[in-house]
Amino acid sequence: MTPLLSRPRRDRTPWLARAGLVQPMAAVLTDRIDDLAVAEAAARIALARRVPVLLIAVMPPGYPPAG
């Protein structure tokens, strides 16, 4: 595990460096056919940036269909 980036100030209280915060790659998935391409692109970008992937699934109203 990587230690948090911190720098002591004059009063000896550390502050977290902004570079130490990980920002995940997010992708919103719905019920469309091209969502697979969106998920693959998000995974490729996240791998290149070495960050986690956050997949958000949004389902249409009334899912699953009643019956």
C-alpha positions, -999 to +999 in steps of 0.1 A: +000+000+000+013+034-009+016+058+020-003+090+019+015+120+005+019+145+032+042+174+040+048+188+075+040+225+080+057+248+104+032+238+132+039+201+125+004+192+114+005+174+080-018+182+051-028+157+024-014+165-010-039+167-038-018+143-059-025+116-034-062+114-041-073+088-066-100+098-090-117+067-106-127+065-143-166+066-143-189+052-170-227+053-170-243+022-185-280+019-196-299-007-216-285+004-249-266-019-273-235+004-274-229+001-236-204-026-241-182-002-261-186+024-233-175-001-207-145-013-227-134+023-234-137+031-197-116+000-188-089+009-213-087+045-200-086+034-164-058+009-172-038+035-189-042+059-160-038+031-134-070+041-116-101+021-106-132+019-128-166+030-115-195+015-135-229+031-129-259+011-141-290+031-148-321+010-156-352+024-174-385+028-154-404-004-151-374-027-153-378-057-152-410-058-173-440-070-154-455-102-167 
